[in-house]
Amino acid sequence: MKKWLVLLTLLAVGCAPWVRVGGVYRDTEKNFTVDLPQGWMKSSVDKSLLITRDGAVLQTIVIERLKATDELPHTKKKLEPSMLPHEAAEVIADNMSSNPSITDFTLLANAPATIANRPGFRLLYQYKNKDGLQFKGMYCGFLSGDWFYALRYTAPARYYFDKDTGTFEKVLGSFTFIRSA
């Protein structure tokens, strides 16, 4: 009985970095606001905004801001503040396809997109993780001044991706700047 109590306590402590969310989320440091879905949970330990409903392996929506000139982890290609959206999309796709923790990366679509009234791009892709599970994802990004903003959604291709695509579209559509960027 004591072993179960210790295990449950450890599990509860391990879950502590997650906070339930819903409604308007403001990040004044990164200069954006977005509507988060009710009942989802936010990681409070990541530098980017990471939310999930059923667990990070089952679906994640990530919103991040990077300095446009920062190095990307998996490619030697670089973003530049003056890049056109399709050029930035190519750099991001190369970064994802070069990630050693995924296999069978396939870019399914690369299209222009408008995000927060800025010209950007939308990538649709799929890949397998190290265990062979097939994932599908949508990556939307744009450059604004010296910053690169990205909103991405990933989930297992079977069942979960289609289930929460509409939620991602609502989050994406609600993304706005707090101050004029």
C-alpha positions, 0 to 999 in steps of 0.5 A: 500500500505504501508503494502505491501512495509513494507512486501516486505522490511522485506522479502528482509532483511530476504533473505539477508543471501543467496548468489548466487554461482557457480564454485569452492568454497574453504574453507581454514579453513576446508581444502576443495574445491568443485565445486558448481552448477551454480545458486544455493544459499549459506547460509552465516549464517551457520557454515557448507556450505549449498546450495539450488536452490529452497529453503532449504525445497525443496532441500539442499546440506550440507558439514560439518566438525566435530571434530571426537570426538565431541558429536553428537546431537541425540545419545550417540554413538560417532565417533572415529578417528580410526573407520572403515567406516561402524562403522562410518556409524552406528553411523551417522545412529543412530544419524539421526534415534534418531532425535526427529524432524523426524519420520518414519526414514528408512535406505534404503541402507548403502554402502562403498564409496570413497570420496576424495580418502578416504574410506567412506560410503554412506547412503540412507534414508527416513523420514517424517518431523513433518508435515508428508512430506516424505523426502529422503536423501543421506549422505556420510561421511568419517574420515580423521585424527581427522576430520569427513567430511560429504556431504549430500543431502535431498529433498522431496521424490516426484519429488525433490529428483530425480531431483537434485540427479545428481547435488549432485553426481557432487558436491560429485565427485568434493570434494577434499582437499586443503592440504594433510589431 
